Amino acid sequence: MNGGLGVPSRRGSLVGTGALAVALLVLAPLVLSDFRLALLGKFICFAIVAVGIGIAWGRGGMLTLGQGVFFGIGGYAMAMHLKLADAELGGGSGVPDFMLLYGDGTVPWWWEPFRSPLVTLLAVLLLPALVATALGLAIFTRRIKGAYFAILSQALVAAFVVLLVGQQQTTGGTNGLNGFRSFFGYSLADPANRTTLYYLAAGVLIASVALSAALQRSRFGELLVATRDAEERVRFLGYDPALVKTAAFALAAVLAGVAGALFVPIVGIISPADIGVVPSIIFIVGVAVGGRAGLFGPVLGAIGVAWAETSLSEAFPSFWSYFQGALLIAVIALLPGGAASLVDRLRERLRPRGSVGATPPEDPEEPRRSAAARADQPTDQPTGQEVHP
């Protein structure tokens, strides 16, 4: 590790990323059933969001409680394309079914561009980035940070949910968008295609982790940490902290948007319940449990918390939310660095006292011996004014 900042070495990053790839791409498909594999694909989408939060919060100090907004933007963009594509299958009318049921049977003008797969993919990437950039510049240039930024981001996701719920004719309201039959021309009823979707999500997660590792070792990564720890000094050195924070915030938004776009065909639905205040907080809980400053901590924490939520909610459907709150309080109080910090603590405990990197014990007699040695050591330097003949 480097300076306790949670930055693994290049070799450590490669080994960890390789182990993650083997676990997700080789072991999981071998040992999990189709249902459990699809469930893991859902958790992987949450892990992609967590990687972005690790960059924005863990490295940049921005407590992003509104990642559900960007997750929803990517998810609804993909869902709109899938609904339009399904409406055209078999020579259909081209109007999504819920618009025939709740609306006037016409497609709104702002839906029409999403008939194109290329426009949809660009929207998944660009819309979250543009929204995050506009918000970041508006917030960070006014030097809003800390709890105020967290409250603003959470208020944003609450307003977004209210907007979606109130548009029954165009967004499906509280029901959301669901019932997808195809994904870019491939049937979602085919188990092979669903397995391919899992591999796609796993590949995106591995690429996101690799991107985060490269970012942490880059000049920008160092500048982002410096902005988190000493913003005024960074400004004094000639950098604009608002631009640095906005760039990290936009990158986290893009990762959340991509995760939302993958979530839609894997789970089969996107609704306000999937992107509201509570899901946004659960994203943060997973990152906090795994370790926000580490490279793999957010991934493992997000998957672990999501898996625990699914398992415990089946056994204790009325008490899972209390478990979540207790887990977050316990981590903040007892393990601020998350589960990833346990590895560092174990490494320090097992390191021999005389090993390289350990600080040798101070000898109280050393200063006295050094002073005596300097007094007894002859010197060639003149002690008085030099006299020239």
N, C-alpha and C positions, 0 to 999 in steps of 0.2 A: 504494500500500500504506500501511497505517497502523501506524507504529511498528514495522515489521518483524514484526508478528504474523501476517502472511498474510491480513489482512482486506482484500479488494478494496473499492473504492468502489461505491456503488449503481449507477453507470453501468457500471463494469467487471463487476459481477455480472450485470447484465441482458444485456450484450453476450456474456459468456462463456456464460451459460445459453442464450441464443438460438442461439449457434453450436453448442452441444452438441445442442440440439433439432433444428437443421437437419441435422447430421451423422447423428443416429440415426434421425430420422423421415423424412428425405427422401433423403439420399445413400445410406445403407446399403441400404435396400430396392431401390434402383435398380441398384447395382453388385454386390451379393452374391447368390449362388445361395440356394435355399431351405435347403440344408444349412448353408451358412456363416452365413445369417441366424439360424437356430436356434442355432448355436454362439455367435454374438454375443449372443443372448438369454441364454444361460447365463452369459456373462461379465458381462452387465449385472446379473444377480442378485448376482454377487460384488462389483460396483461399489456396489450399494446397501448391502451390508454395510460396505464401505470408507468410505462417507459417515458411517455411525454411528461407526466407529472413529476417523475424523478428528475427530469431535466429542469423543469420550471421551478419546482419547489425544492428538491434536494440540492441542486446546483445554484439556482437563482434566488432562492428564498421567497418565492411567490406562492403563497398558499392558495391554490386554484380550486375553489369550491364550486366552480361552474363549468367543469368539463363536460357535463351532460349536454350543454348547448351545442358544442362542436361535435360530440358523439351523435346528437340528434340531427344536426345539419347533414352530416355524411349519411346517416341512416335513412332519413327521409328522402334525400336525393336519389339514393339507390332504390328505395321502395317505390318512388314515383315512376322510375324507369321500368321496374319489373311489373307494376300494375298496368302501365300503358302497353308493354309488350304482351302481357297475358290477354289484354283486351283485343289485340289484333290477331291472336291465334285462331286458326280455323276460319278466317274471314269474318272475324267479329266486327263490332261497330267501332272499335277503337276507343270506347268510353269505359273507364273502370266501373266495375259493378256497383260500388257504393255511391258513385255519382248518379247512377240511374235510380238508386233507391232513395237517396237523401237530397239530391240536387235536381237541376232542371235538365239533366241529360247531356250537357255540353261540357267540354274540357276547358278549364281556364287557360288564358293565354300564357301564363307563366309556367304551366305544365308542359306546353308543347315542346320546348327545347329538349326536355328529358326523354323524348322518343329516341334520340340519338344516343347510342352507347358511348361515343367519344365525348359528347357534351356532358354526359353523366359522370364519366371518370374525371373529366376536368373539374366539374363542379365539386366532386368529393374532395379534391385536393385544394382547389382555389377558394371556394366559398369559406371554409373554416379559416384559411390563412388571411383572407381579406377582412373578415369580421374581427378576428383576433388582432390584426394589425391596427385597424381603426380604433378598437377599444384600448389596446395597449398604448397607442400614442396619446389618446385622450386622457388616460389615467396616469401613465408614468411621467408624462411631461409636466403634470401638476404635482409630481412627487408624492402621489398617494401610494402607500404601501402598508404592509402589516395587516392588522385586523380590518382596516378600512377597505383594503383591496379584497380581502376574503369576503367581506359582507357584500360588496358591490358585485362580485362574481356570482355569489349565491342568489342575490336579488335578480340578476340577469337570467339565470336558469329558471327561477320561479315565474318571471314574466314570460319567458319563452313557452313554458308549459301552459300558462293561461291563454296565450295566443293560439296554440295548437288545439286546445280543448274547445275554444270558441268558434273554430272553423270546421264544423261538422261536414259541410258540403265539399270541402276541398282537401282536408287533411284526415278525415275520418273521426275527428273529435276524440273522445276518450277511448274509443275502440282502436284507433290508430289504423295503420295499413297492414293487411295480412292476407293470407290465402294465396301466396305466390306459387305459381306452377312451373316457372322456368327461370333460368339464370343465363342470360346471354345466349339463348337458343338451346340450352341443355336442360333436360327435365330434372326437376328437383325430387321427383319421386324415385329416381334411379339411385340405388345405394352407392353405386360407383361414383356418380357425380357428387354425392354428398361427401364421400370420402375425399374426393379431389378438393372440395371446398375446405375440408379440414387441413389438408396439406398446404393449400394456399394461405390459410390463416397462420399456420405454423411458420411457413416461409417468411411471411411479412413480419412476424414477431422476431424471428432470428435476425432479419435484416435491420429491424428497428434497434435491437440490442447492439448490433455491430455499429450502426450509425451513432448511437449514444456513446459507445466506447471511443470511437474516433473523435467525437465532439469533446469528450472529457479530456483527452490528451492534446487537443488543439489549442492554438492561441486564444480562440474565442472562448473555449471552456475555462481557461485560466482567467480571462477577463470577466466571465460571468460570475465565477466564484469571488473574484475581487470586488465586483459590484455588490454582491450579497453581503460581504463582510465589511467593506469600507467604501461606501458609495461616494462620499465626499472626496476621498483621495483619488478615486477614479476620475471624477469630474475635474479635479485639480490637474490631473495628468493630461487632460485634453480630450478624454473620451466622453461620449454622451450616454450616461447610464440608461436613459429612457429608450434609446435605440437598442442597446444590448438586451434589456429586459423584454422589449417588444419582439425581438427576433426569437428569443427562447420561448416566449409565450405563443408566438405564431407556430413554431415547430411543434410544440405540444398540442396545439389545436389541430394541426394537420394529422398527427398520429391518431388523435381522438376521432377525427372525421373518417379516416381510413378504417379504424376499428368499427365504427358504426355502420359503414358500408358493408363490411364483412359479416357483421352481426345479423343483418337482415336476411340474407339467404340461408344462413346457418340455423337461426332460431325460427324464422318464418313469420316474424312480426316485428313491428316497431310502433310504439305507442308512447304517450306522455308518461306512463308509469315506468318506462325504461330509461328515461332521460331526466327525470325530475330532481328535486333537491336530495331526496334520500339516495338514489343511485350515485349522485355526484359525491355525497359524503362517503358512501361505501368505497368508491374509488380511492379516496384519501385514506380510509382505514386500512385498505390493503397495502398501500405504499408505506404507511407508517409502521405496520406490523413487520413487513419485510425489511425495511430500512431504506429511507428515502435518499440517502447520500451514496448508496452503493450502486453498482451496475446491475447486479442480478437480484438484489433485494426487492425492488418494486415488482418484478416479474413473479418471483416465488410468493411474495406476500399477496398479490392480487389473485393468483390461482388458488393459494391456500385458503384465503378468506372466502372466495366464491365457492370453493368445494365444501368448506365447513358450513356455509350458509345453506347450501342445497341439502347436505346431510342432516344437519341439526334442525332445519326447518321442517323436515319430514317427521322427525320425532317430537319436536317441540314447536309447533307452528305459532303458538301465541307468545313464546318467550325468546325467540331468536333475536329480536331487536335489542332486548336487554343484554344478551350475550355479546352482541356487537359493541354496545356502549361500554360494557365492563372490559372487553378486550382492548378497546382504544385507551381507556383510562389506565389499565394495567401497563400497557406498552409505554405510554407517556411518562408514567410515574416510575416504573422500574427499569425500563429498557428504552431510553430515548432514541438510541441509535437503531432500534429495530432488531429483528433476528439476525441480520447480517453482522451486527457488531459482536455477536457471540463468537464468531470466527476469529476476529481480531483479539478478543479477550483470551480465547483459548491459545492462540499463537503466542501471545505475550507471556502467558503462564507457563507454557512448555519450552520457551526459549531458554537455553542455558545462560547462566550469569556471565560466563566468559566468552559468549559467542559474538560474532561480528555484528555490530549495530547496537550492542548493549553498552551502556555507559559505565565505565569502570568506576569502582568506589573511590571516593576522594580520600587521599592520605593527608591527615592534618599536619604531618611533619614535612610535607613536600615543599610548601612555600619557604620554610626556614632553611631547608637544605639548598633550595635553588638560590636564595639570597646569599648564603655562605659561599656557594660555588661561584657566583658572580663576583663576590668580593675578592676571592683568591685567584681569580682568573687574570693573567697578565693581559695588558692591553697595549696596542701600538699607537693608540690615539694620543696626541699631545694634550697635556693638561693645562698648559699655559699659552701665552701668546707666542706665536711662531716668530723667530728672529731670523731675518735674512742677512747674509753676509754683505 
